[in-house]
Amino acid sequence: MIKKIGSKIYKNRDQIQFAKTSRDFNKIHTDKVFARKLIFGEQIVHGINILLTALSYLKEKNFKISNICCNFLNPVFLNSKVDFFKTHKNNNIIIHVKIENELKSVFTLSKKTKVNEIKDIRTKKIKKINLKENIKLINNTLDFKSFNLKTNEIKIPKKFSNLLKILNKTQIQEILSISFFVGMICPGKYSLISSIDINLHSGRKTCRDVSFKVKKKDNRFNRFEIHFSNNIYGKVFAFSYKVPSQKKMSFFKKRINKNISLYKKNSLIIGGSRGLGEDTSKILASAGSNIILTYLIGKQDAKKIKNEIESETNVKCKTLKLDLSNNSFLKKIRKLKEIDFLFYFATIKIASNKSFNYELYKKYKRIYCLNFLKICKILNQISNRKINVFFPSTIFINEKHNKYSEYIRAKKDSEKVIKKINKNLKKIKVISVRLPVMNTSQNISIFNQNKPDSQNLLISFISNFVQND
């Protein structure tokens, strides 16, 4: 029998509170602006926070937990209603974590302690860790003795007070230390917990510190196997991933053909504060175009790009906040009467689904079709010149990608919209290019993949585009 035991909507304040408790300040959990450049495109809830929330909902009598097996299947994003269900199977309690019908995590609670596979971990005491530096592995192994959570320092939040009925304070502290170690030490900055196996009763003489050992790293999947032991013991599997870096202005200035001159031209780059939009802003500035780049939440990123462009070129660069989720952007577009080029990199994180999600499709369609059409109509109405528009489509249209069917359908729709624009709007000419999969924040993966860098491909595409003006 499956029984619902609780619900939770995680807010940003929950993230900050848990980060202060666990010391896990990994930016994928705590920084909305930075997280948009990472693997899921937005903040996700700490896995250990989800586990402790689930355990706090339990009201079991005469069930002494000896082992907790955690499987984190899909990320939990902020502001979504998360439901917790429990069922009994083979004398175990199984907790399912779901958002609507999608399974996010599974926690299996057992009375039996598993065979002790984790040997007593001998590590050297490390007095101080520089969290700003990446930890280097030697022969894929790394020894640590914990340095993060002292018993007299940690305070259990009120929302977890029920945990003290099934776990003691030290056990909670040491479970929290797993989040710290993975999120801040190893794999660290760009990491994801996949699974944890926790035995709650070590049956050995314990000390104040948890010991961690990176037992193994599988380079095929960038997966780490990390062992830990003290009052609790077990192992955690965590993945690391790489985030593509943005190139500096000097990179583009060296590669822009001297014959390409956009002097006194004005370019509007929608979505210009990161990724392909940032690269495009720098390419156009290197060719002499004045720049207006828009952002939604990346104000500081936009300001940084503006300063870099203006310090290394003679062009003007303006930043503009533009929110395409409502019609507030229409008034701002009406003020842009002297635009020669429009580059449309507005997007949301491309999500994969097993079955077609109509609500997600509508979000894509609003950005790629409806709002793009509105912008083109306004510019056609107010401009005293012809405007060339660069619209990136996707090579996914040519291929079979069932997981991205909402995105592909919206991009197909946008190509139909573009045909109508080119036919009916006399001052607007849209060129749509089906871009290949490139090494950008939209395509981050835990797997090692050989995707081409975006910069050189964009230079080629944009150079051909502006030369055909």
C-alpha positions in Angstrom: 0.0 0.0 0.0 1.4 3.4 -1.0 0.8 6.2 1.4 1.5 9.9 1.0 3.5 11.2 4.0 4.2 14.8 3.1 4.7 17.5 0.5 7.3 20.3 0.2 7.9 23.3 -2.1 11.5 24.2 -1.9 12.2 28.0 -2.0 15.5 29.8 -2.3 15.4 30.5 1.5 15.4 26.7 2.0 18.5 26.4 -0.2 20.4 29.1 1.8 19.4 27.7 5.2 20.5 24.2 4.2 23.8 25.5 2.8 24.5 27.2 6.1 23.7 24.0 8.0 25.7 21.6 5.7 28.4 24.1 4.6 27.5 22.9 1.0 27.4 26.3 -0.8 27.8 24.7 -4.3 26.4 27.3 -6.7 24.1 24.9 -8.5 22.1 25.0 -5.3 22.5 28.6 -4.1 23.2 30.9 -7.0 20.3 31.5 -9.4 22.4 33.5 -11.9 25.4 31.1 -12.0 23.2 28.0 -12.0 21.7 29.0 -15.4 25.1 28.2 -16.9 25.3 24.7 -15.4 24.1 21.3 -16.4 20.4 21.8 -15.6 20.1 25.5 -16.4 18.7 26.4 -13.0 19.0 25.8 -9.3 18.4 22.3 -7.9 17.7 21.2 -4.4 20.5 19.5 -2.4 20.1 15.7 -2.5 20.8 15.4 1.2 18.2 18.0 1.9 15.6 15.9 0.0 16.7 12.8 2.0 16.4 14.5 5.4 13.1 16.0 4.4 11.8 12.5 3.5 13.0 11.0 6.8 11.5 13.9 8.8 8.0 12.9 7.5 8.3 9.3 8.9 6.2 8.4 11.9 7.2 4.8 12.2 7.1 3.0 15.5 9.3 0.0 16.3 11.3 0.4 13.1 15.0 0.9 13.8 16.8 2.0 10.6 20.2 0.4 10.1 20.8 1.1 6.4 19.6 3.9 4.0 20.1 3.3 0.3 19.6 6.5 -1.7 19.1 6.8 -5.5 18.8 10.3 -7.0 17.2 9.9 -10.4 16.2 13.3 -11.6 16.8 16.9 -10.3 14.3 18.7 -8.1 13.9 22.3 -9.1 12.8 25.2 -6.9 9.1 26.2 -6.6 7.7 22.9 -7.6 5.4 20.8 -5.3 7.4 17.7 -4.2 5.4 14.8 -2.9 6.7 12.0 -0.6 5.2 8.6 -0.6 6.1 5.5 1.4 5.4 1.8 1.0 6.5 -1.4 2.8 8.3 -4.2 0.9 10.2 -7.2 2.3 10.4 -5.6 5.7 11.9 -2.4 4.2 10.4 1.0 4.0 10.6 2.5 0.5 10.1 6.3 0.0 9.3 7.6 -3.4 9.9 11.3 -4.2 7.8 12.7 -7.0 6.8 15.9 -8.8 3.5 15.2 -10.5 4.1 11.8 -12.1 7.9 12.0 -12.5 10.0 10.0 -10.0 12.8 12.1 -8.6 14.4 9.9 -5.9 14.0 6.5 -4.2 15.1 5.9 -0.6 15.1 2.4 0.8 15.3 2.1 4.6 16.3 -1.3 6.0 16.5 -2.8 9.5 19.5 -4.9 8.4 23.0 -3.6 8.3 24.8 -4.5 5.1 28.0 -6.4 5.1 30.8 -4.1 6.0 32.5 -3.5 2.6 34.2 -0.3 3.8 37.5 -1.0 5.5 38.7 1.3 8.3 39.8 4.4 6.4 43.2 5.7 7.3 43.8 9.3 6.3 46.1 12.1 7.0 44.8 15.1 8.9 44.4 18.1 6.6 44.3 21.3 8.6 43.1 23.7 5.9 41.5 23.3 2.5 41.4 26.1 -0.1 37.9 25.7 -1.5 38.6 28.1 -4.4 41.0 25.6 -5.9 40.2 22.3 -7.6 41.4 19.2 -5.8 43.9 17.3 -7.8 43.8 13.5 -7.9 46.9 11.4 -8.0 46.3 8.0 -9.6 42.5 8.6 -9.2 42.7 8.4 -5.4 42.5 11.1 -2.7 42.6 10.8 1.1 40.8 13.2 3.4 39.9 13.4 7.0 37.0 15.7 7.6 37.5 19.2 8.7 34.0 20.6 8.1 31.4 19.8 10.8 32.2 19.8 14.5 29.6 18.5 16.8 29.4 21.7 18.8 29.0 23.9 15.7 26.1 22.4 13.9 22.5 23.2 14.8 19.7 21.0 13.5 17.0 23.2 11.9 13.5 23.1 13.4 12.1 21.5 10.3 14.3 18.5 10.9 13.4 18.2 14.6 11.5 15.0 13.9 14.7 13.4 12.6 16.0 13.1 16.2 13.3 10.4 16.8 15.0 8.1 14.3 18.6 9.4 14.0 20.9 10.8 16.6 22.5 14.2 16.3 25.9 12.8 15.3 24.4 10.6 12.5 22.6 13.7 11.1 25.9 15.7 11.2 27.8 13.0 9.4 25.1 12.6 6.7 25.3 16.4 6.2 29.1 16.1 5.8 28.6 14.0 2.7 26.8 16.9 1.0 29.7 19.2 2.0 32.4 16.8 0.8 30.9 16.1 -2.6 29.6 19.6 -3.3 32.6 21.5 -2.1 35.6 19.2 -2.1 35.4 16.3 -4.5 34.2 16.3 -7.2 33.4 19.8 -6.0 32.3 22.7 -8.0 30.7 20.8 -10.9 29.3 17.7 -9.2 26.1 15.7 -8.9 25.4 13.0 -6.3 24.0 9.8 -8.0 23.6 7.4 -5.1 24.5 6.9 -1.4 24.6 3.8 0.7 24.7 4.6 4.4 25.1 2.2 7.3 24.1 4.0 10.5 25.9 1.8 13.0 29.5 1.3 12.5 30.1 -0.8 15.6 33.6 0.5 15.9 35.4 3.0 18.1 34.6 6.4 16.6 36.2 9.8 16.8 35.1 13.4 16.2 35.8 13.4 12.4 34.4 11.5 9.5 37.1 10.1 7.2 36.6 10.2 3.4 38.5 8.4 0.7 38.1 8.7 -3.0 38.3 5.0 -3.8 37.9 5.1 -7.6 37.3 7.3 -10.6 35.7 6.0 -13.8 37.0 8.4 -16.5 34.4 7.1 -19.0 31.6 8.6 -17.0 33.5 11.0 -14.8 32.1 9.0 -11.9 33.7 9.0 -8.4 33.3 6.3 -5.8 33.9 7.8 -2.4 34.0 5.9 0.9 33.3 7.4 4.3 33.4 6.0 7.9 33.0 7.0 11.5 29.7 6.7 13.4 28.2 6.0 10.0 30.0 4.4 7.1 29.3 3.6 3.5 29.9 4.9 0.0 28.6 7.6 -2.3 28.7 7.8 -6.1 29.0 11.2 -7.7 29.5 12.5 -11.2 31.6 15.5 -12.3 30.9 17.5 -15.5 32.7 20.2 -17.5 31.4 23.7 -18.1 32.5 25.4 -21.3 34.5 28.6 -20.8 33.8 31.8 -22.6 36.5 33.3 -24.8 37.9 36.8 -24.2 37.6 39.7 -26.7 41.2 39.2 -27.7 40.3 35.7 -29.1 37.7 37.2 -31.5 39.7 40.2 -32.5 42.5 38.0 -33.8 40.0 35.9 -35.9 37.7 38.5 -37.4 38.5 39.1 -41.1 39.8 42.7 -41.5 37.7 43.0 -44.6 34.5 42.7 -42.5 33.6 46.1 -41.3 30.4 46.9 -39.4 31.4 50.5 -38.6 28.4 52.6 -37.6 26.1 49.5 -37.7 23.9 48.7 -34.7 23.3 45.1 -33.6 20.7 43.9 -31.1 21.6 40.6 -29.5 18.6 39.1 -27.6 20.1 36.7 -25.0 23.5 38.3 -25.2 24.7 37.9 -21.6 26.0 34.3 -21.9 26.7 31.4 -24.3 26.2 31.9 -28.0 24.8 35.4 -27.4 27.9 36.5 -25.5 30.1 35.1 -28.3 28.1 36.9 -30.9 28.3 40.2 -29.1 32.1 40.0 -29.0 32.3 38.9 -32.7 30.2 41.8 -33.8 32.0 44.3 -31.6 35.3 43.0 -33.0 33.9 43.8 -36.5 33.1 47.4 -35.4 29.3 47.2 -34.7 27.7 49.0 -31.8 26.0 46.5 -29.5 22.8 46.3 -27.5 22.8 43.0 -25.6 19.8 41.9 -23.5 19.7 39.8 -20.4 17.0 38.5 -18.0 18.7 37.7 -14.7 22.4 38.0 -15.7 22.8 41.7 -15.0 26.3 41.4 -13.7 27.3 39.1 -16.6 26.0 41.7 -19.1 27.8 44.5 -17.4 31.1 42.5 -17.5 30.7 41.9 -21.2 29.9 45.6 -21.8 33.0 46.7 -19.9 35.2 44.2 -21.8 33.9 45.2 -25.2 34.2 49.0 -24.5 37.7 48.6 -23.0 39.1 46.7 -26.0 37.2 48.4 -28.9 35.9 51.8 -30.0 32.3 50.6 -30.2 29.4 51.5 -27.9 27.8 48.7 -25.9 24.5 49.0 -24.1 22.8 46.4 -21.8 19.0 46.0 -21.6 16.9 43.9 -19.4 14.3 42.0 -21.5 11.7 39.6 -20.1 10.1 37.6 -22.8 7.8 35.8 -20.4 5.3 38.7 -20.6 4.5 41.6 -22.8 6.7 44.1 -20.9 9.4 43.7 -23.6 7.2 45.3 -26.3 7.7 48.9 -25.0 11.4 48.5 -24.9 11.6 47.1 -28.4 9.6 50.1 -29.7 12.4 52.4 -28.6 15.0 50.6 -30.7 14.5 52.4 -34.0 18.1 52.2 -35.4 18.8 48.5 -35.6 20.7 47.0 -38.6 21.1 43.4 -37.3 19.1 41.3 -34.9 20.5 38.1 -33.4 17.9 36.1 -31.6 19.4 33.8 -28.9 16.5 33.9 -26.5 16.0 30.5 -25.0 15.2 28.4 -21.9 17.0 25.3 -20.9 16.3 22.5 -23.4 14.7 19.6 -21.4 14.4 16.0 -22.4 11.2 14.0 -21.8 10.0 10.5 -22.3 6.6 11.6 -23.4 5.4 14.8 -25.0 4.9 17.7 -22.5 2.5 20.1 -24.0 3.1 22.8 -21.4 6.8 22.8 -22.1 6.1 23.0 -25.9 3.9 26.1 -25.3 6.8 27.7 -23.4 9.2 27.0 -26.3 6.6 28.2 -28.8 6.0 31.5 -27.0 9.7 32.3 -27.2 10.7 30.9 -30.6 7.5 31.8 -32.5 5.0 34.2 -30.9 7.4 36.7 -29.2 9.9 36.5 -32.1 7.1 37.4 -34.5 6.0 40.3 -32.2 9.5 41.7 -32.2 9.9 41.5 -36.0 6.5 43.2 -36.5 7.5 46.1 -34.2 10.9 46.6 -35.8 9.2 46.4 -39.3 6.8 49.2 -38.1 9.2 51.6 -36.5 12.4 51.2 -38.5 13.5 53.5 -41.3 15.9 50.8 -42.7 16.1 47.2 -43.6 17.0 44.8 -40.7 18.7 41.5 -41.2 17.8 38.9 -38.6 19.8 35.8 -37.6 17.7 33.1 -36.1 19.4 29.9 -34.8 17.4 26.7 -35.5 18.7 23.2 -34.7 20.1 20.2 -36.5 17.8 18.1 -34.3 15.1 18.7 -36.9 17.1 16.6 -39.4 17.6 13.8 -36.9 15.6 11.6 -34.6 15.6 12.9 -31.0 12.5 11.7 -29.4 13.5 13.0 -26.0 13.4 16.6 -27.3 10.2 16.4 -29.3 8.7 19.6 -27.7 11.8 21.7 -28.6 12.0 20.2 -32.1 8.3 20.9 -32.8 8.6 24.5 -31.6 11.7 25.0 -33.8 9.8 23.5 -36.8 7.0 25.9 -36.1 9.4 28.8 -36.0 10.7 28.0 -39.4 7.2 28.3 -40.7 6.8 31.6 -38.9 10.0 32.9 -40.6 8.7 32.1 -44.0 5.6 34.3 -43.3 7.8 37.1 -41.9 10.0 37.1 -45.0 6.9 37.1 -47.2 4.9 39.8 -45.4 7.3 42.1 -43.6 9.1 44.3 -46.1 11.8 45.6 -43.9 12.7 42.3 -42.2 14.8 39.6 -43.7 15.3 36.5 -41.5 18.0 33.9 -42.1 17.5 30.7 -40.1 20.5 28.4 -39.7 20.2 24.9 -38.3 23.1 24.9 -35.9 24.9 21.7 -35.0 25.3 20.6 -31.4 28.1 22.7 -29.9 30.1 22.9 -26.7 27.8 25.3 -24.8 26.0 25.4 -21.5 22.9 24.0 -23.2 24.8 20.8 -24.0 26.6 20.0 -20.8 26.9 16.3 -20.1 28.5 14.0 -17.5 29.9 12.0 -20.5 33.1 12.9 -22.3 31.9 14.1 -25.7 33.8 15.6 -28.6 31.6 18.6 -29.5 33.0 21.4 -31.5 33.6 24.7 -29.7 31.0 27.3 -30.5 33.3 30.2 -31.2 34.9 29.3 -34.5 31.7 28.0 -35.9 29.8 31.2 -34.9 32.5 33.3 -36.5 32.0 31.5 -39.8 28.2 31.7 -39.6 28.1 35.3 -38.6 30.8 36.4 -41.1 28.8 34.9 -44.0 25.6 36.4 -42.6 26.8 40.0 -42.4 28.7 39.8 -45.7 25.5 38.9 -47.5 23.9 42.1 -46.1 
